[in-house]
Amino acid sequence: MTLAAIDVGRLFELAWASVLAGIAVAFCFSLVIVGAARAQDCRRNRRAGSATAYAALSVLAGVVFIGIAVFAISVITTK
């Protein structure tokens, strides 16, 4: 009977990397939602400067979110 050799260091690296990636993705997408919602509220209350800032936050967070997703897919397909 052959037992699988488990590299504990690599397993630990996988665990912390997946937790960190999950937190980063959730945080970026939450910024997309918050930015879009606050921009809409500011537009409704006629605060153009704040609305623009929140819209920019939403767009920037969306770009980062898409970048993380593309990077993750490229890592998955190359390994």
KOLSELUM-659095 format. One line per field, with one value per residue: residue number from 0; residue in one letter; x negated, y, z negated of N, C-alpha, C in turn. Coordinates in nm, 3 decimals. Atoms other than C-alpha are relative to their C-alpha. Layout:
n [NUM	...]
res [a	...]
n_u [X	...]
n_v [Y	...]
n_w [Z	...]
ca_u [X	...]
ca_v [Y	...]
ca_w [Z	...]
c_u [X	...]
c_v [Y	...]
c_w [Z	...]
***
This chain:
n [0	1	2	3	4	5	6	7	8	9	10	11	12	13	14	15	16	17	18	19	20	21	22	23	24	25	26	27	28	29	30	31	32	33	34	35	36	37	38	39	40	41	42	43	44	45	46	47	48	49	50	51	52	53	54	55	56	57	58	59	60	61	62	63	64	65	66	67	68	69	70	71	72	73	74	75	76	77	78]
res [m	t	l	a	a	i	d	v	g	r	l	f	e	l	a	w	a	s	v	l	a	g	i	a	v	a	f	c	f	s	l	v	i	v	g	a	a	r	a	q	d	c	r	r	n	r	r	a	g	s	a	t	a	y	a	a	l	s	v	l	a	g	v	v	f	i	g	i	a	v	f	a	i	s	v	i	t	t	k]
n_u [-0.085	0.079	-0.063	0.035	0.090	-0.063	0.091	-0.078	0.030	-0.080	-0.140	-0.022	0.004	-0.128	-0.105	0.001	-0.019	-0.142	-0.071	0.033	-0.067	-0.143	-0.023	0.026	-0.110	-0.120	0.019	-0.008	-0.137	-0.081	0.026	-0.077	-0.140	-0.010	0.025	-0.114	-0.116	0.022	-0.002	-0.141	-0.056	0.054	-0.063	-0.138	0.004	0.067	0.139	0.070	0.139	0.000	-0.048	0.110	0.101	-0.051	-0.004	0.138	0.034	-0.068	0.066	0.133	-0.015	-0.043	0.118	0.082	-0.071	0.016	0.141	0.020	-0.064	0.082	0.122	-0.034	-0.025	0.128	0.074	-0.066	0.020	0.141	0.052]
n_v [-0.116	-0.122	-0.118	-0.123	-0.092	-0.131	-0.110	-0.083	-0.140	-0.040	0.003	-0.121	-0.110	0.003	-0.044	-0.144	-0.072	0.004	-0.090	-0.136	-0.027	-0.013	-0.129	-0.106	-0.001	-0.050	-0.141	-0.077	-0.002	-0.082	-0.139	-0.027	-0.020	-0.120	-0.116	-0.022	-0.042	-0.136	-0.093	-0.023	-0.085	-0.135	-0.059	-0.033	-0.117	-0.105	-0.022	0.052	0.034	0.126	0.104	0.034	0.072	0.136	0.072	0.036	0.111	0.118	0.044	0.049	0.129	0.096	0.037	0.087	0.127	0.074	0.038	0.115	0.115	0.041	0.060	0.131	0.093	0.030	0.091	0.131	0.064	0.031	0.103]
n_w [0.000	-0.011	0.059	-0.072	0.068	0.007	0.032	0.091	-0.031	-0.117	0.041	0.078	-0.096	-0.069	0.092	0.026	-0.126	-0.036	0.092	-0.041	-0.127	0.026	0.065	-0.099	-0.098	0.068	0.030	-0.125	-0.050	0.090	-0.036	-0.121	0.039	0.083	-0.084	-0.089	0.079	0.051	-0.113	-0.033	0.106	-0.015	-0.118	0.037	0.089	-0.077	0.043	-0.118	0.033	0.074	-0.090	-0.090	0.078	0.027	-0.127	-0.030	0.091	-0.049	-0.123	0.034	0.068	-0.102	-0.080	0.084	0.012	-0.126	-0.006	0.088	-0.064	-0.115	0.054	0.055	-0.110	-0.065	0.089	-0.006	-0.130	-0.026	0.091]
ca_u [0.000	-0.138	-0.058	-0.054	-0.337	-0.193	-0.405	-0.270	-0.444	-0.273	0.058	0.025	-0.067	0.246	0.462	0.341	0.333	0.693	0.812	0.629	0.768	1.121	1.098	0.952	1.225	1.503	1.357	1.317	1.668	1.814	1.640	1.804	2.147	2.087	1.943	2.232	2.496	2.339	2.288	2.657	2.751	2.521	2.663	3.014	2.914	2.738	2.385	2.195	1.845	1.919	2.109	1.811	1.573	1.794	1.841	1.464	1.422	1.675	1.506	1.158	1.273	1.445	1.124	0.930	1.196	1.181	0.801	0.806	1.047	0.833	0.519	0.690	0.808	0.460	0.307	0.563	0.509	0.128	0.091]
ca_v [0.000	0.340	0.643	0.984	1.214	1.543	1.857	2.044	2.368	2.379	2.285	2.573	2.808	2.701	2.763	3.115	3.216	3.104	3.290	3.605	3.580	3.530	3.835	4.047	3.947	4.009	4.345	4.464	4.363	4.525	4.850	4.823	4.796	5.067	5.307	5.260	5.295	5.604	5.763	5.719	5.871	6.168	6.223	6.217	6.479	6.690	6.650	6.613	6.610	6.332	6.138	6.153	6.039	5.743	5.650	5.657	5.434	5.192	5.180	5.141	4.861	4.693	4.703	4.554	4.286	4.189	4.190	3.950	3.722	3.722	3.653	3.366	3.210	3.240	3.070	2.789	2.726	2.725	2.476]
ca_w [0.000	0.099	-0.111	0.051	-0.039	-0.155	-0.146	-0.448	-0.349	-0.010	-0.168	-0.416	-0.128	0.059	-0.248	-0.322	0.046	0.099	-0.212	-0.103	0.250	0.122	-0.101	0.182	0.428	0.176	0.076	0.436	0.535	0.223	0.324	0.666	0.504	0.243	0.498	0.738	0.466	0.312	0.654	0.726	0.388	0.448	0.796	0.653	0.392	0.658	0.525	0.851	0.704	0.458	0.722	0.956	0.681	0.587	0.953	1.001	0.694	0.838	1.178	1.030	0.799	1.095	1.297	1.007	0.962	1.329	1.311	1.017	1.203	1.518	1.316	1.134	1.458	1.608	1.302	1.318	1.690	1.674	1.390]
c_u [-0.090	0.079	-0.048	-0.092	0.060	-0.104	0.080	-0.023	0.082	0.149	0.036	0.000	0.132	0.112	-0.002	0.021	0.148	0.082	-0.024	0.069	0.151	0.036	-0.018	0.114	0.127	-0.010	0.014	0.143	0.091	-0.024	0.072	0.145	0.017	-0.019	0.117	0.123	-0.016	-0.001	0.143	0.066	-0.049	0.059	0.142	0.005	-0.078	-0.136	-0.089	-0.142	-0.010	0.045	-0.110	-0.106	0.045	0.008	-0.140	-0.047	0.061	-0.067	-0.138	0.007	0.046	-0.114	-0.091	0.064	-0.015	-0.145	-0.031	0.060	-0.081	-0.128	0.026	0.024	-0.130	-0.085	0.058	-0.033	-0.146	-0.055	0.064]
c_v [0.124	0.116	0.124	0.086	0.140	0.102	0.102	0.148	0.051	0.001	0.126	0.122	0.009	0.054	0.151	0.080	0.002	0.090	0.146	0.039	0.018	0.132	0.114	0.011	0.056	0.149	0.086	0.007	0.082	0.149	0.040	0.033	0.128	0.125	0.033	0.051	0.143	0.103	0.033	0.090	0.144	0.069	0.043	0.125	0.116	0.038	-0.063	-0.044	-0.133	-0.115	-0.046	-0.081	-0.144	-0.084	-0.044	-0.115	-0.130	-0.056	-0.058	-0.137	-0.108	-0.046	-0.093	-0.137	-0.085	-0.045	-0.121	-0.125	-0.051	-0.066	-0.140	-0.103	-0.037	-0.094	-0.140	-0.072	-0.036	-0.108	-0.133]
c_w [0.000	-0.059	0.074	-0.085	0.005	-0.042	-0.081	0.030	0.117	-0.032	-0.081	0.092	0.077	-0.088	-0.020	0.128	0.039	-0.092	0.039	0.131	-0.018	-0.064	0.100	0.100	-0.064	-0.028	0.126	0.051	-0.091	0.027	0.128	-0.037	-0.080	0.084	0.091	-0.077	-0.052	0.112	0.039	-0.105	0.015	0.122	-0.032	-0.086	0.061	-0.057	0.107	-0.032	-0.072	0.088	0.094	-0.073	-0.028	0.128	0.040	-0.089	0.051	0.125	-0.029	-0.069	0.098	0.087	-0.079	-0.015	0.126	0.017	-0.087	0.063	0.118	-0.046	-0.055	0.109	0.071	-0.086	0.009	0.131	0.026	-0.091	0.024]
***
